[in-house]
């Protein structure tokens, strides 16, 4: 049967802990408060119980301000709002990864729980975003299933298209997620999680898997930071503005929303929220806020989390040449 007591919890995040290698059932636990009162917890899966496929898929929607969900969520009082006692119809507050157009499927990645190195597993994705929400006083909207004790919430992930062992939890319009509202910037961001073994096609009546195609078959197994290079730059334009050419090395569209191009003086150009690169495509971006020196300079590409994606440098000889500088890669 579908989840019991499915809903959304509007709260203020205050702390977190993460289970690393060696844990039987690792979670990221997000601690939160209502307006005053005690501390509650959200148990967020960071590894699947499927022995054949333990990885998680994730998507980040950096700009959800215009999504229809936002209007309804913003008027909710702090606390848990049960949603499974309403009709599961599209257009309400209930989430559905397949039917809700919550994110661009092609921007997803599938990652291991905890592996050696930096910026290469699901913990490296989740922890910085959760910590940012805590540091900046964001409001969090946690979708999932409330504990029977009412002391917390779990199943904060896709809840349909499960393998047979977990198919009893399947249902439509009952998916879990984390949405953050940052009051100072009035920015809404969504973080969506699924198990690599879950089906990408599900039935309308019960949310059961309709095909054997799972997220592990559809999504790349690396972080998006490995996907874009700096292909060229125009430093000494005969007309127009200075610019940088970025190229997508993957066969999937990459969102560049809020990515940054930085020079050696740490001046930076923030890319537009709708900036994208199509599969195996390249695009030119003006760098009006990040002037490139004709005496030689460095150009660094950072993702929306401030992590370095790519970097190049050029000499004074290249800086005064006519036409674009071409970089290998």
DALIN-V89891 format. One record per backbone hydrogen bond with DSSP energy under -0.5 kcal/mol. CO is the residue of the C=O (numbers start at 1). NH is the residue of the N-H. Records with the same first field share a line. If there is no record, write none. Layout:
CO->NH / NH
//
This chain:
5->146
6->83 / 84
7->144
8->10 / 81
9->11 / 142
10->79
11->13 / 140
12->33
15->31
17->29
18->20
20->23
26->46 / 47
27->19 / 29
28->30 / 44
29->17 / 31
30->42
31->14 / 15
32->40
33->12
34->36
36->34
38->34
40->32
41->153
42->30 / 44
43->45 / 156
44->28
49->51
50->53
54->48
55->196
56->111
57->194
58->109
59->192
60->62
61->190
64->67
67->70 / 71
68->72
69->73
70->74
71->75
72->75
73->76
79->10
80->82
81->8
83->86
87->89
89->92
95->175
96->100
103->105
104->107
105->108
108->220
109->58
111->56
112->122
113->123
121->125
122->126
123->127
125->129
126->130
127->131
128->132
129->133
130->134
131->135
132->136
133->138
134->137
138->13
139->181
140->11 / 142
141->143 / 179
142->9
143->177
144->7 / 146
145->154
147->150
151->41
152->147
153->43
154->145
155->157
157->176
159->171
161->199
163->166
164->167
166->169
167->170
177->143
178->191
179->141
180->182 / 189
181->139 / 183
182->186 / 187
187->182
188->64
189->180
190->61
191->178
192->59
193->158
194->57
195->198
196->216
198->215
201->210 / 211
203->207
207->161
208->203
212->214
213->200
214->217 / 218
215->218 / 219
220->110
223->226
224->227
227->249
229->231 / 247
231->327
232->245
233->235 / 325
234->243
242->287
243->234
244->246 / 285
245->231 / 232
246->283
247->229 / 249
250->280
254->277
256->259
259->271
260->302
261->269
262->300
263->266
267->263
268->270
269->261 / 271
271->258
272->275
275->256
277->254
278->281
281->248
283->246
285->244
287->290
293->296
297->314
299->312
300->262 / 302
301->309 / 310
302->260
303->306
307->303
310->301
312->299
314->297
315->319
316->320
318->321
325->233 / 327
//
